[in-house]
Amino acid sequence: MAALLKRILRGAVSALVAVWVLLVAAPALAADGKVRDLVVRVADGEAHVTARLEGGFPKKVVRQIRSGVPQDLFYTVTLRRRHRRWFDEELVARTVRYTVKFDTLRSRYQIRRTGPDGEITENEATTYAEAVAALSVLDRVAVPLPETGSDYTHYVTVKAEMRATALPLYLDYVFFFVPRLEYETPWARSGPVSR
């Protein structure tokens, strides 16, 4: 009886994971967006990171933006230390948040950029192509570098992701511990960075 109960429980857990993959993870990974043109310039003890998002957004996200639903696009920039015989260590992480909302009355896209230090800049775009062009640029994000004298290799990684507002059919109650992604790119990695 106990063995049968264990089998049923394993099957239920497997089914829940499969549902999560089909409804949540697969649409996020299906988009073919990538972070390209990752450039790191070092000045005054900081790495200034610039990158470009390429590939567009999934159709579902485009429909939501055009219908006036605000969407948040997050760029995560990390400075990592490479270890030869262990996992790489994350030293510093910076997040830049873009919020895009279509104003249906004025037929304009409002774009708000919140930088890693909380500074806010706002722009407007008249067409969807202009809005995507504004969202697709990550410009001069400053990441502090560690002191010199280290034998380790440092590098920068960048990732873009768009989080969903809600899951369908009450799945947000079942998977409350899982981040809901609408769109996600793989990590882009720079070459070695030093002071």
C-alpha positions in Angstrom: 0.0 0.0 0.0 2.8 2.4 0.9 4.6 1.7 -2.4 1.4 2.4 -4.4 1.0 5.7 -2.5 4.6 6.7 -3.3 4.0 6.0 -7.0 0.9 8.0 -7.1 2.6 10.9 -5.3 5.6 10.8 -7.7 3.2 10.8 -10.6 1.3 13.8 -9.3 4.5 15.8 -8.7 5.7 14.9 -12.2 2.4 16.0 -13.7 2.6 19.3 -11.8 6.2 20.0 -13.1 5.1 19.1 -16.6 2.2 21.5 -16.4 4.5 24.2 -15.1 7.0 23.7 -18.0 4.2 23.8 -20.6 2.4 26.9 -19.3 5.2 28.9 -17.8 8.7 28.0 -18.8 8.1 27.0 -22.4 6.6 30.3 -23.6 9.4 32.3 -21.8 12.1 30.2 -23.5 10.4 30.0 -26.9 11.2 33.6 -27.7 14.5 33.9 -29.7 15.7 37.0 -28.1 19.4 37.4 -27.3 21.6 40.0 -25.6 24.1 41.1 -28.3 26.9 43.7 -28.6 28.0 43.4 -25.0 30.7 46.0 -24.5 32.5 46.6 -21.2 34.6 49.7 -20.8 36.7 50.3 -17.6 37.1 53.8 -16.2 37.6 55.1 -12.6 37.5 51.7 -11.0 34.1 50.8 -12.6 33.0 48.7 -15.6 30.6 50.5 -17.8 28.3 48.0 -19.5 26.5 48.6 -22.8 24.4 45.9 -24.6 21.6 45.5 -27.1 18.6 43.2 -27.0 17.9 41.5 -30.3 15.1 39.3 -31.5 11.8 40.9 -30.4 9.2 39.8 -28.0 6.7 36.9 -28.1 3.3 37.7 -29.8 1.5 37.4 -26.5 3.6 40.2 -25.0 3.2 42.4 -28.1 -0.6 42.0 -27.9 -0.5 42.9 -24.2 1.6 46.0 -24.8 -0.5 47.2 -27.7 -3.7 46.8 -25.6 -2.4 49.1 -22.9 -1.2 46.6 -20.3 2.0 47.8 -18.7 5.0 45.4 -19.1 8.3 45.4 -17.1 11.5 44.4 -18.8 14.4 43.7 -16.4 18.1 43.7 -17.4 20.3 42.0 -14.9 24.0 42.9 -15.0 26.4 40.8 -12.9 30.1 40.9 -12.2 31.5 37.4 -11.6 34.7 36.0 -10.5 35.9 32.9 -12.3 37.2 30.0 -10.1 39.1 27.2 -11.7 37.9 24.3 -9.6 34.6 25.6 -8.3 31.5 27.5 -9.4 31.9 31.1 -10.5 31.2 33.6 -7.8 28.7 36.5 -8.3 30.3 39.7 -6.8 27.9 42.5 -7.8 24.5 42.5 -9.4 22.7 45.6 -10.9 19.2 45.7 -12.3 17.8 48.1 -14.8 14.0 48.1 -15.2 12.1 49.4 -18.2 8.3 49.8 -18.0 6.4 50.3 -21.2 2.7 51.3 -21.3 0.6 52.2 -24.4 -1.6 55.2 -23.8 -4.6 54.3 -25.8 -6.1 57.8 -25.7 -3.0 59.6 -27.0 -1.7 56.7 -29.1 1.8 56.9 -27.6 4.1 54.5 -25.8 5.3 55.7 -22.4 8.7 54.3 -21.4 10.1 54.6 -18.0 13.7 53.5 -17.1 14.6 52.9 -13.5 18.4 52.6 -13.1 20.3 50.5 -10.5 20.6 53.5 -8.2 16.9 54.5 -8.4 17.3 57.3 -11.0 14.3 57.5 -13.3 14.1 58.7 -16.9 10.9 58.9 -19.0 10.5 58.9 -22.8 7.6 58.7 -25.2 7.5 56.9 -28.5 4.9 57.4 -31.3 5.3 53.9 -32.9 5.8 50.4 -31.6 9.1 50.2 -33.4 10.4 53.3 -31.6 9.3 51.8 -28.3 11.1 48.5 -28.9 14.2 50.4 -30.0 14.1 52.3 -26.7 13.6 49.1 -24.7 16.3 47.2 -26.5 19.3 49.4 -25.4 21.1 48.9 -22.1 23.4 51.9 -21.9 26.3 52.6 -19.5 25.4 50.6 -16.4 28.2 51.2 -13.9 29.5 48.1 -12.0 32.2 48.6 -9.4 35.3 46.5 -9.9 37.2 44.8 -7.0 40.7 46.0 -6.0 43.7 44.9 -8.0 46.1 42.3 -6.9 43.7 39.5 -7.4 44.7 36.3 -9.3 41.1 35.7 -10.4 39.6 36.5 -13.7 36.5 38.7 -13.7 33.8 38.9 -16.3 30.4 40.5 -16.8 27.1 38.8 -17.7 23.8 40.3 -18.9 20.3 38.8 -19.1 16.9 40.3 -20.0 13.6 39.0 -18.7 10.0 40.1 -18.7 7.8 38.9 -15.8 4.2 37.9 -16.2 1.4 39.6 -14.3 -0.6 36.4 -13.5 -0.8 32.7 -14.3 -3.9 31.2 -15.9 -6.5 29.1 -14.1 -5.4 29.7 -10.5 -2.0 28.2 -11.1 -0.4 31.2 -9.3 -1.8 29.6 -6.1 -0.1 26.3 -6.9 3.2 27.7 -8.1 3.5 30.7 -5.8 7.2 30.0 -5.3 8.1 30.0 -9.0 8.9 33.3 -10.8 6.5 33.7 -13.7 8.4 34.7 -16.9 6.9 35.9 -20.1 10.2 36.3 -21.8 13.8 35.4 -21.0 17.1 35.5 -22.8 20.1 33.4 -22.1 23.1 35.0 -20.3 25.5 37.0 -22.5 29.1 36.9 -21.3 31.9 39.3 -21.8 35.5 38.7 -22.0 37.9 39.1 -19.1 37.6 42.5 -17.3 40.3 44.0 -15.1 40.9 47.4 -13.6 
